[in-house]
Every structure is written in C-alpha cells, then in structure tokens.
Amino acid sequence: EYQYNSCFLKKETRAHHLAHGAALKWASGMFCQPAHLEHLGQYKKRESQRTAFIHTRLKVIRIYTSTGLHQRLK
C-alpha cells in the first residue's frame, strides 16, 4: 500500500507541475493579446468551477486510498 501511495503522489506532483506550466503558457498568451482580456471574467469563472471539480475528485481518491477500499474491491 505504501508503494501505491508513493506512486500516486509522484504522479500527482508531476500533474501539478504540468498544470502549472500550462497555466503559465496560457497566461503569457493572454497578456500578449490584450483583446483576449475582455474574456478574462468568463475564463476565471470556468476555471474556478473546473478547479472545484478536480479538488472534489482528488478528495474522493484520497479517501478511497487512505481507507484501503481499493484493496477490498480487488
């Protein structure tokens, strides 16, 4: 089980770094084209909803793995 959690954390860290890089790339493109700034409010709302959804899924995954439920279902 420890090995499973360790692998999951490495993947989670990698995903975080990839998401951070993608966000930086998006932001640099946004500020290079000022006309896109008009849509910033819509983008913030959509990303806020997406972030909340992802955090909920991560919470479920953490509960699932920490309770050992994944072992019982095999």
N, CA, C and O atoms as a printed pandas DataFrame, in Angstrom:
     atom_number atom_name residue_name chain_id  residue_number  x_coord  y_coord  z_coord
0              1         N          GLU        A               1    0.832   -1.201    0.000
1              2        CA          GLU        A               1    0.000    0.000    0.000
2              3         C          GLU        A               1    0.869    1.254    0.000
3              4         O          GLU        A               1    0.544    2.224   -0.686
4              5         N          TYR        A               2    1.967    1.256    0.755
5              6        CA          TYR        A               2    2.848    2.434    0.790
6              7         C          TYR        A               2    3.390    2.728   -0.603
7              8         O          TYR        A               2    3.459    3.881   -1.029
8              9         N          GLN        A               3    3.772    1.666   -1.301
9             10        CA          GLN        A               3    4.314    1.833   -2.639
10            11         C          GLN        A               3    3.262    2.450   -3.569
11            12         O          GLN        A               3    3.584    3.289   -4.411
12            13         N          TYR        A               4    2.014    2.030   -3.411
13            14        CA          TYR        A               4    0.921    2.569   -4.222
14            15         C          TYR        A               4    0.750    4.059   -3.960
15            16         O          TYR        A               4    0.643    4.849   -4.898
16            17         N          ASN        A               5    0.723    4.445   -2.686
17            18        CA          ASN        A               5    0.555    5.855   -2.337
18            19         C          ASN        A               5    1.732    6.683   -2.822
19            20         O          ASN        A               5    1.550    7.810   -3.282
20            21         N          SER        A               6    2.940    6.137   -2.724
21            22        CA          SER        A               6    4.132    6.838   -3.184
22            23         C          SER        A               6    4.056    7.102   -4.682
23            24         O          SER        A               6    4.375    8.199   -5.140
24            25         N          CYS        A               7    3.641    6.114   -5.430
25            26        CA          CYS        A               7    3.495    6.253   -6.876
26            27         C          CYS        A               7    2.424    7.296   -7.199
27            28         O          CYS        A               7    2.605    8.123   -8.093
28            29         N          PHE        A               8    1.325    7.252   -6.476
29            30        CA          PHE        A               8    0.239    8.213   -6.686
30            31         C          PHE        A               8    0.726    9.629   -6.426
31            32         O          PHE        A               8    0.409   10.539   -7.191
32            33         N          LEU        A               9    1.502    9.833   -5.347
33            34        CA          LEU        A               9    1.990   11.170   -5.013
34            35         C          LEU        A               9    2.947   11.687   -6.079
35            36         O          LEU        A               9    2.929   12.875   -6.400
36            37         N          LYS        A              10    3.787   10.806   -6.635
37            38        CA          LYS        A              10    4.694   11.227   -7.697
38            39         C          LYS        A              10    3.903   11.673   -8.923
39            40         O          LYS        A              10    4.236   12.679   -9.549
40            41         N          LYS        A              11    2.859   10.927   -9.263
41            42        CA          LYS        A              11    2.025   11.284  -10.418
42            43         C          LYS        A              11    1.276   12.586  -10.149
43            44         O          LYS        A              11    1.115   13.418  -11.042
44            45         N          GLU        A              12    0.821   12.751   -8.912
45            46        CA          GLU        A              12    0.100   13.968   -8.552
46            47         C          GLU        A              12    1.027   15.176   -8.649
47            48         O          GLU        A              12    0.622   16.226   -9.147
48            49         N          THR        A              13    2.268   15.037   -8.179
49            50        CA          THR        A              13    3.236   16.122   -8.255
50            51         C          THR        A              13    3.550   16.457   -9.705
51            52         O          THR        A              13    3.623   17.630  -10.073
52            53         N          ARG        A              14    3.733   15.440  -10.521
53            54        CA          ARG        A              14    4.007   15.657  -11.949
54            55         C          ARG        A              14    2.827   16.373  -12.605
55            56         O          ARG        A              14    3.016   17.308  -13.383
56            57         N          ALA        A              15    1.629   15.935  -12.292
57            58        CA          ALA        A              15    0.433   16.569  -12.860
58            59         C          ALA        A              15    0.353   18.032  -12.447
59            60         O          ALA        A              15   -0.022   18.893  -13.243
60            61         N          HIS        A              16    0.709   18.305  -11.191
61            62        CA          HIS        A              16    0.690   19.685  -10.697
62            63         C          HIS        A              16    1.680   20.541  -11.488
63            64         O          HIS        A              16    1.349   21.656  -11.893
64            65         N          HIS        A              17    2.882   20.031  -11.709
65            66        CA          HIS        A              17    3.889   20.779  -12.464
66            67         C          HIS        A              17    3.451   21.004  -13.912
67            68         O          HIS        A              17    3.656   22.087  -14.461
68            69         N          LEU        A              18    2.854   19.993  -14.527
69            70        CA          LEU        A              18    2.373   20.139  -15.898
70            71         C          LEU        A              18    1.251   21.172  -15.979
71            72         O          LEU        A              18    1.208   21.977  -16.910
72            73         N          ALA        A              19    0.353   21.148  -15.011
73            74        CA          ALA        A              19   -0.748   22.117  -14.990
74            75         C          ALA        A              19   -0.220   23.530  -14.789
75            76         O          ALA        A              19   -0.710   24.481  -15.398
76            77         N          HIS        A              20    0.778   23.656  -13.932
77            78        CA          HIS        A              20    1.377   24.968  -13.671
78            79         C          HIS        A              20    2.012   25.507  -14.953
79            80         O          HIS        A              20    1.840   26.680  -15.286
80            81         N          GLY        A              21    2.739   24.662  -15.664
81            82        CA          GLY        A              21    3.362   25.073  -16.919
82            83         C          GLY        A              21    2.331   25.483  -17.957
83            84         O          GLY        A              21    2.516   26.469  -18.671
84            85         N          ALA        A              22    1.246   24.724  -18.040
85            86        CA          ALA        A              22    0.186   25.042  -18.994
86            87         C          ALA        A              22   -0.460   26.378  -18.645
87            88         O          ALA        A              22   -0.781   27.167  -19.533
88            89         N          ALA        A              23   -0.649   26.628  -17.360
89            90        CA          ALA        A              23   -1.246   27.896  -16.921
90            91         C          ALA        A              23   -0.337   29.076  -17.263
91            92         O          ALA        A              23   -0.812   30.126  -17.696
92            93         N          LEU        A              24    0.958   28.901  -17.070
93            94        CA          LEU        A              24    1.902   29.972  -17.413
94            95         C          LEU        A              24    1.893   30.251  -18.912
95            96         O          LEU        A              24    1.927   31.406  -19.337
96            97         N          LYS        A              25    1.849   29.196  -19.700
97            98        CA          LYS        A              25    1.812   29.358  -21.152
98            99         C          LYS        A              25    0.537   30.085  -21.566
99           100         O          LYS        A              25    0.577   30.983  -22.408
100          101         N          TRP        A              26   -0.589   29.700  -20.977
101          102        CA          TRP        A              26   -1.865   30.345  -21.294
102          103         C          TRP        A              26   -1.809   31.822  -20.912
103          104         O          TRP        A              26   -2.210   32.684  -21.694
104          105         N          ALA        A              27   -1.309   32.114  -19.703
105          106        CA          ALA        A              27   -1.276   33.495  -19.223
106          107         C          ALA        A              27   -0.381   34.361  -20.107
107          108         O          ALA        A              27   -0.722   35.508  -20.394
108          109         N          SER        A              28    0.745   33.830  -20.535
109          110        CA          SER        A              28    1.624   34.625  -21.392
110          111         C          SER        A              28    0.936   34.939  -22.714
111          112         O          SER        A              28    1.088   36.041  -23.241
112          113         N          GLY        A              29    0.188   33.993  -23.254
113          114        CA          GLY        A              29   -0.572   34.239  -24.475
114          115         C          GLY        A              29   -1.680   35.254  -24.263
115          116         O          GLY        A              29   -1.959   36.078  -25.135
116          117         N          MET        A              30   -2.308   35.187  -23.101
117          118        CA          MET        A              30   -3.402   36.102  -22.783
118          119         C          MET        A              30   -2.903   37.553  -22.739
119          120         O          MET        A              30   -3.555   38.458  -23.260
120          121         N          PHE        A              31   -1.759   37.755  -22.121
121          122        CA          PHE        A              31   -1.264   39.118  -21.972
122          123         C          PHE        A              31   -0.567   39.636  -23.229
123          124         O          PHE        A              31   -0.344   40.840  -23.356
124          125         N          CYS        A              32   -0.222   38.752  -24.149
125          126        CA          CYS        A              32    0.344   39.186  -25.430
126          127         C          CYS        A              32   -0.746   39.697  -26.369
127          128         O          CYS        A              32   -0.460   40.432  -27.314
128          129         N          GLN        A              33   -1.987   39.311  -26.111
129          130        CA          GLN        A              33   -3.103   39.722  -26.957
130          131         C          GLN        A              33   -4.169   40.394  -26.083
131          132         O          GLN        A              33   -5.088   39.731  -25.602
132          133         N          PRO        A              34   -4.047   41.688  -25.884
133          134        CA          PRO        A              34   -4.954   42.410  -24.976
134          135         C          PRO        A              34   -6.439   42.243  -25.279
135          136         O          PRO        A              34   -7.269   42.361  -24.378
136          137         N          ALA        A              35   -6.781   41.971  -26.531
137          138        CA          ALA        A              35   -8.197   41.791  -26.870
138          139         C          ALA        A              35   -8.790   40.599  -26.115
139          140         O          ALA        A              35   -9.989   40.573  -25.838
140          141         N          HIS        A              36   -7.962   39.628  -25.788
141          142        CA          HIS        A              36   -8.436   38.449  -25.055
142          143         C          HIS        A              36   -8.783   38.760  -23.605
143          144         O          HIS        A              36   -9.509   38.001  -22.962
144          145         N          LEU        A              37   -8.272   39.866  -23.089
145          146        CA          LEU        A              37   -8.524   40.209  -21.687
146          147         C          LEU        A              37   -9.998   40.487  -21.421
147          148         O          LEU        A              37  -10.442   40.413  -20.275
148          149         N          GLU        A              38  -10.757   40.805  -22.458
149          150        CA          GLU        A              38  -12.196   41.029  -22.298
150          151         C          GLU        A              38  -12.899   39.777  -21.785
151          152         O          GLU        A              38  -13.927   39.875  -21.114
152          153         N          HIS        A              39  -12.360   38.612  -22.092
153          154        CA          HIS        A              39  -12.981   37.344  -21.719
154          155         C          HIS        A              39  -12.415   36.773  -20.416
155          156         O          HIS        A              39  -12.721   35.639  -20.048
156          157         N          LEU        A              40  -11.611   37.542  -19.739
157          158        CA          LEU        A              40  -10.953   37.044  -18.532
158          159         C          LEU        A              40  -11.961   36.650  -17.452
159          160         O          LEU        A              40  -11.757   35.646  -16.770
160          161         N          GLY        A              41  -13.031   37.406  -17.281
161          162        CA          GLY        A              41  -14.052   37.085  -16.276
162          163         C          GLY        A              41  -14.698   35.736  -16.527
163          164         O          GLY        A              41  -14.899   34.950  -15.601
164          165         N          GLN        A              42  -15.026   35.468  -17.794
165          166        CA          GLN        A              42  -15.619   34.181  -18.159
166          167         C          GLN        A              42  -14.638   33.046  -17.895
167          168         O          GLN        A              42  -15.010   31.985  -17.394
168          169         N          TYR        A              43  -13.386   33.291  -18.240
169          170        CA          TYR        A              43  -12.367   32.267  -18.037
170          171         C          TYR        A              43  -12.188   31.966  -16.550
171          172         O          TYR        A              43  -12.102   30.804  -16.153
172          173         N          LYS        A              44  -12.133   33.015  -15.731
173          174        CA          LYS        A              44  -11.952   32.821  -14.294
174          175         C          LYS        A              44  -13.092   32.002  -13.703
175          176         O          LYS        A              44  -12.859   31.129  -12.866
176          177         N          LYS        A              45  -14.319   32.274  -14.131
177          178        CA          LYS        A              45  -15.470   31.531  -13.617
178          179         C          LYS        A              45  -15.395   30.060  -14.026
179          180         O          LYS        A              45  -15.615   29.171  -13.205
180          181         N          ARG        A              46  -15.086   29.812  -15.292
181          182        CA          ARG        A              46  -14.996   28.447  -15.796
182          183         C          ARG        A              46  -13.873   27.682  -15.096
183          184         O          ARG        A              46  -14.046   26.524  -14.716
184          185         N          GLU        A              47  -12.734   28.328  -14.930
185          186        CA          GLU        A              47  -11.607   27.663  -14.275
186          187         C          GLU        A              47  -11.880   27.432  -12.792
187          188         O          GLU        A              47  -11.424   26.435  -12.232
188          189         N          SER        A              48  -12.600   28.316  -12.162
189          190        CA          SER        A              48  -12.969   28.128  -10.767
190          191         C          SER        A              48  -13.853   26.896  -10.602
191          192         O          SER        A              48  -13.669   26.110   -9.673
192          193         N          GLN        A              49  -14.815   26.735  -11.513
193          194        CA          GLN        A              49  -15.680   25.554  -11.475
194          195         C          GLN        A              49  -14.885   24.286  -11.745
195          196         O          GLN        A              49  -15.086   23.268  -11.082
196          197         N          ARG        A              50  -13.986   24.347  -12.713
197          198        CA          ARG        A              50  -13.160   23.187  -13.058
198          199         C          ARG        A              50  -12.248   22.816  -11.890
199          200         O          ARG        A              50  -12.079   21.637  -11.579
200          201         N          THR        A              51  -11.666   23.818  -11.250
201          202        CA          THR        A              51  -10.782   23.574  -10.109
202          203         C          THR        A              51  -11.540   22.928   -8.956
203          204         O          THR        A              51  -11.039   21.996   -8.329
204          205         N          ALA        A              52  -12.745   23.417   -8.674
205          206        CA          ALA        A              52  -13.561   22.843   -7.601
206          207         C          ALA        A              52  -13.874   21.378   -7.909
207          208         O          ALA        A              52  -13.822   20.533   -7.015
208          209         N          PHE        A              53  -14.195   21.077   -9.153
209          210        CA          PHE        A              53  -14.487   19.706   -9.565
210          211         C          PHE        A              53  -13.264   18.805   -9.371
211          212         O          PHE        A              53  -13.383   17.694   -8.855
212          213         N          ILE        A              54  -12.100   19.285   -9.781
213          214        CA          ILE        A              54  -10.870   18.498   -9.647
214          215         C          ILE        A              54  -10.536   18.265   -8.175
215          216         O          ILE        A              54  -10.151   17.159   -7.796
216          217         N          HIS        A              55  -10.678   19.294   -7.346
217          218        CA          HIS        A              55  -10.402   19.128   -5.918
218          219         C          HIS        A              55  -11.342   18.111   -5.281
219          220         O          HIS        A              55  -10.931   17.344   -4.410
220          221         N          THR        A              56  -12.589   18.102   -5.709
221          222        CA          THR        A              56  -13.546   17.116   -5.199
222          223         C          THR        A              56  -13.122   15.713   -5.607
223          224         O          THR        A              56  -13.167   14.790   -4.794
224          225         N          ARG        A              57  -12.713   15.548   -6.850
225          226        CA          ARG        A              57  -12.267   14.227   -7.311
226          227         C          ARG        A              57  -11.020   13.776   -6.561
227          228         O          ARG        A              57  -10.913   12.608   -6.188
228          229         N          LEU        A              58  -10.077   14.686   -6.335
229          230        CA          LEU        A              58   -8.868   14.331   -5.591
230          231         C          LEU        A              58   -9.194   13.928   -4.156
231          232         O          LEU        A              58   -8.591   13.005   -3.608
232          233         N          LYS        A              59  -10.143   14.620   -3.561
233          234        CA          LYS        A              59  -10.547   14.293   -2.190
234          235         C          LYS        A              59  -11.123   12.885   -2.129
235          236         O          LYS        A              59  -10.815   12.120   -1.215
236          237         N          VAL        A              60  -11.958   12.548   -3.103
237          238        CA          VAL        A              60  -12.551   11.208   -3.159
238          239         C          VAL        A              60  -11.454   10.161   -3.337
239          240         O          VAL        A              60  -11.481    9.115   -2.687
240          241         N          ILE        A              61  -10.495   10.436   -4.208
241          242        CA          ILE        A              61   -9.397    9.490   -4.439
242          243         C          ILE        A              61   -8.580    9.300   -3.163
243          244         O          ILE        A              61   -8.209    8.177   -2.822
244          245         N          ARG        A              62   -8.303   10.385   -2.465
245          246        CA          ARG        A              62   -7.525   10.278   -1.219
246          247         C          ARG        A              62   -8.273    9.470   -0.169
247          248         O          ARG        A              62   -7.674    8.647    0.524
248          249         N          ILE        A              63   -9.569    9.697   -0.048
249          250        CA          ILE        A              63  -10.376    8.931    0.910
250          251         C          ILE        A              63  -10.379    7.457    0.503
251          252         O          ILE        A              63  -10.213    6.571    1.342
252          253         N          TYR        A              64  -10.568    7.209   -0.778
253          254        CA          TYR        A              64  -10.605    5.851   -1.314
254          255         C          TYR        A              64   -9.311    5.101   -1.014
255          256         O          TYR        A              64   -9.341    3.943   -0.598
256          257         N          THR        A              65   -8.177    5.764   -1.225
257          258        CA          THR        A              65   -6.898    5.086   -0.997
258          259         C          THR        A              65   -6.534    5.023    0.474
259          260         O          THR        A              65   -5.931    4.042    0.909
260          261         N          SER        A              66   -6.881    6.038    1.253
261          262        CA          SER        A              66   -6.495    6.039    2.669
262          263         C          SER        A              66   -7.312    5.041    3.496
263          264         O          SER        A              66   -6.845    4.556    4.527
264          265         N          THR        A              67   -8.510    4.741    3.052
265          266        CA          THR        A              67   -9.333    3.772    3.800
266          267         C          THR        A              67   -9.034    2.338    3.393
267          268         O          THR        A              67   -9.527    1.396    4.013
268          269         N          GLY        A              68   -8.234    2.174    2.362
269          270        CA          GLY        A              68   -7.909    0.826    1.892
270          271         C          GLY        A              68   -9.026    0.210    1.079
271          272         O          GLY        A              68   -9.001   -0.989    0.801
272          273         N          LEU        A              69   -9.994    1.000    0.697
273          274        CA          LEU        A              69  -11.132    0.492   -0.064
274          275         C          LEU        A              69  -10.676   -0.113   -1.386
275          276         O          LEU        A              69  -11.259   -1.088   -1.862
276          277         N          HIS        A              70   -9.633    0.466   -1.978
277          278        CA          HIS        A              70   -9.149   -0.068   -3.255
278          279         C          HIS        A              70   -8.634   -1.492   -3.104
279          280         O          HIS        A              70   -8.665   -2.268   -4.060
280          281         N          GLN        A              71   -8.158   -1.844   -1.905
281          282        CA          GLN        A              71   -7.671   -3.212   -1.666
282          283         C          GLN        A              71   -8.850   -4.180   -1.505
283          284         O          GLN        A              71   -8.784   -5.328   -1.947
284          285         N          ARG        A              72   -9.910   -3.712   -0.878
285          286        CA          ARG        A              72  -11.076   -4.578   -0.621
286          287         C          ARG        A              72  -11.859   -4.890   -1.871
287          288         O          ARG        A              72  -12.558   -5.902   -1.924
288          289         N          LEU        A              73  -11.759   -4.040   -2.885
289          290        CA          LEU        A              73  -12.545   -4.230   -4.096
290          291         C          LEU        A              73  -11.863   -5.153   -5.108
291          292         O          LEU        A              73  -12.475   -5.522   -6.110
292          293         N          LYS        A              74  -10.622   -5.526   -4.866
293          294        CA          LYS        A              74   -9.887   -6.402   -5.797
294          295         C          LYS        A              74  -10.424   -7.811   -5.758
295          296         O          LYS        A              74   -9.927   -8.681   -6.474
